[in-house]
Amino acid sequence: MSEESKESAFNELLQLYKERLYWHIRHIVKSHDDADDVLQNTFIKVYKSIHNFKGDSKLYSWMYRIATNESITHINKNSKRRQLSSEEYQNQAINNLKADVYFEGEDIQIQLQKAIATLPDKQQLVFNMKYFEHIKYKDMSEILETSEGALKASYHIAVKKIEAFLTSD
């Protein structure tokens, strides 16, 4: 494959998945600026690693897995740098949402984000992917490399915990 056709194919991938991956990342890292940074890192990694893609999963799943890992790495790196737990770091990010010009949510969305932040990382991922992105369990299972049954259970538990959080006030 020539360098020119590789560039062209990559640009097509970028256009196809940029927005979906942005929102996937944004639900994890919360901030627009952080989501942009992580998205850029994701596409750099995709570009550098595309020759390693073996085709045993969908390209979309492979890219989502990279975006998910990059998002988690971003949160862990920044929380460690600020000497916070990942939950404290996420709560700070949620509190900053009101000042984010790209966030158009109401108070209930802030409360929902706070409830999501109380969940373990895996449950957060599953909830975000199912609730916000409407990703099917079959696809999620490929992205997160977990069984559909485990994902359904995680989602069910996450919903119960979120409901409890939102009704406790």
Stockholm file with secondary structure:
# STOCKHOLM 1.0

chainA/1-169         MSEESKESAFNELLQLYKERLYWHIRHIVKSHDDADDVLQNTFIKVYKSIHNFKGDSKLYSWMYRIATNESITHINKNSKRRQLSSEEYQNQAINNLKADVYFEGEDIQIQLQKAIATLPDKQQLVFNMKYFEHIKYKDMSEILETSEGALKASYHIAVKKIEAFLTSD
#=GR chainA/1-169 SS CCHHHHHHHHHHHHHHHHHHHHHHHHHHHCCHHHHHHHHHHHHHHHHHHGGGCCSSSCHHHHHHHHHHHHHHHHHHHHHHHTTCCHHHHHHHHHHHHTTCTTCCCCHHHHHHHHHHHTSCHHHHHHHIIIIITCCCHHHHHHHHTCCHHHHHHHHHHHHHHHHHHHHCC
#=GC SS_cons         CCHHHHHHHHHHHHHHHHHHHHHHHHHHHCCHHHHHHHHHHHHHHHHHHGGGCCSSSCHHHHHHHHHHHHHHHHHHHHHHHTTCCHHHHHHHHHHHHTTCTTCCCCHHHHHHHHHHHTSCHHHHHHHIIIIITCCCHHHHHHHHTCCHHHHHHHHHHHHHHHHHHHHCC
//
